[in-house]
Amino acid sequence: GESSKRQEASRLPAAKVETKRQEPKRIDAAGIGGKGVGSIAKVKLRGLPYGATMNDVINFFRGYGMVDGSVTFGVNSDGRPSGEAWVSFSRLEDARRAVREKDRHHMGDRYVELFLLNEG
């Protein structure tokens, strides 16, 4: 029965065609790496004072094109603020400028480090 098995194999369609077609790279909902319109740049803040509020962050970035309501605060496993936050900017240039000009500026009694998360 060996010969019949070999014939089975040769009758199968060649699979080479399939491997060439690569899935387009999917861009996740956050728009990380997205170059298209509406791509949003995110900036991470580290070293926030523990009492920092959304208003503090909004005031910190006033005039830099921060997306309203885009502030997310990080929390530790016990639910307390981790001193980290993430903010979205509608334009990468705005995010870059904010990081360049506001990095290590003070919010309250702490200086805040800024990191540009995605070069869109």
C-alpha positions in Angstrom: 0.0 0.0 0.0 3.0 2.3 0.0 2.5 3.5 -3.6 -1.1 4.7 -3.0 0.1 6.9 -0.1 2.7 8.6 -2.3 0.0 9.4 -4.9 -2.2 10.9 -2.2 0.6 13.3 -1.3 1.1 14.4 -4.9 -2.5 15.1 -5.4 -2.6 17.7 -2.6 -2.6 21.3 -3.8 0.7 23.0 -3.4 0.8 25.0 -0.3 3.5 27.5 -1.4 1.0 30.1 -2.6 -0.5 30.5 0.8 2.7 31.3 2.6 3.6 34.3 0.4 0.4 36.2 1.3 1.2 37.8 4.6 -1.5 39.1 6.9 -1.4 42.9 7.0 0.1 44.0 10.3 -2.8 44.8 12.6 -2.6 48.1 14.5 -4.1 47.7 18.0 -6.8 50.0 19.4 -4.3 52.2 21.1 -3.0 53.2 17.7 0.6 52.4 18.7 2.8 52.6 15.6 -0.1 53.9 13.6 1.0 56.4 10.9 -2.5 57.3 9.7 -4.8 60.1 10.6 -5.9 60.1 14.2 -2.8 58.4 15.4 -2.4 59.3 19.0 0.9 59.7 20.8 1.1 58.6 24.4 3.4 60.0 27.1 4.2 58.3 30.3 4.7 60.3 33.5 6.7 58.9 36.4 7.2 60.3 39.8 3.9 62.0 40.3 3.0 63.3 43.8 0.6 60.9 45.4 -2.2 63.4 45.7 -2.0 64.3 42.0 -5.4 64.6 40.3 -6.5 64.7 36.7 -6.6 68.5 36.9 -3.0 68.6 38.1 -2.0 66.7 35.0 -4.2 68.8 32.7 -2.7 72.0 34.1 0.8 70.5 33.8 0.3 70.0 30.0 -1.8 73.1 29.4 -1.2 74.4 25.9 0.5 71.2 24.6 -2.5 69.7 22.8 -3.3 67.0 25.4 -6.4 65.0 24.6 -9.1 65.9 27.1 -10.0 63.1 29.5 -7.1 60.9 28.4 -5.3 60.8 31.7 -4.9 57.3 33.2 -3.3 56.8 36.6 -1.3 53.8 37.5 -2.0 51.9 40.7 0.1 49.4 42.7 -1.2 45.9 43.4 -2.7 47.2 46.7 -4.7 49.8 44.8 -2.6 52.8 45.8 -1.3 55.3 43.2 2.0 54.1 41.7 3.1 57.6 40.9 2.7 56.8 37.2 0.2 58.2 34.6 -0.3 58.0 30.9 -1.6 60.9 28.8 -2.5 61.0 25.1 -1.7 63.8 22.7 -3.6 64.2 19.4 -0.4 64.9 17.5 3.0 63.3 17.8 4.7 66.7 17.5 2.8 68.0 20.6 3.8 64.9 22.6 7.5 65.4 21.6 7.4 69.0 22.5 5.8 68.3 25.9 8.4 65.7 26.7 11.2 68.0 25.6 10.0 71.0 27.5 8.3 69.5 30.6 10.5 66.6 31.4 11.7 66.8 35.0 9.5 69.8 35.8 7.8 69.9 39.1 4.2 69.0 39.9 3.6 69.8 43.5 6.8 68.9 45.4 7.9 66.1 43.0 9.7 66.4 39.7 8.0 64.4 37.0 9.9 62.3 34.4 8.3 62.1 31.0 8.7 59.4 28.4 7.4 59.4 24.8 5.9 55.9 24.4 5.2 55.7 20.7 7.0 57.5 17.9 4.0 57.2 15.6 
